[in-house]
Amino acid sequence: MALFNFFHTPQPQRYRYIPRFYDPDKEELEARIEQAKPGGPDDFSPEAVKVRMKAGFKRGHTIDRKFKRKLRRRANRRVILIGVALALISMYLIWANLDAILNLAK
């Protein structure tokens, strides 16, 4: 069959991708409008709960900036405290065994 196919070569398949425009601000606005519909944020129907959960996940659980800063400071202090404690422990272990370390170096 390939011998008789000299004059008609197959064309490559075309990639038919239609790009879609995504606007996160518009989607957030639509979610807020959906929450503002009758029933409001106090509505406990499954659909309203789903909309609120989806909005929370999209926003990344934004919380108060001061509270977030306070949590970050607390975590940084904890890391610094652990680092200082480890440095002190390692210095104590080195000074306690200084004779053994110097004997190994000789």
Protein Blocks (a to p, Z undefined) as FASTA:
>chain_A
ZZmmmmmccdddddddddddddfklmmmmmmmmmmpghijmlccfklmmmmmmmmmmnoo
pacfklmmmmmmmmmmmmmmmmmmmmmmmmmmmmmmmmmmmmmmZZ
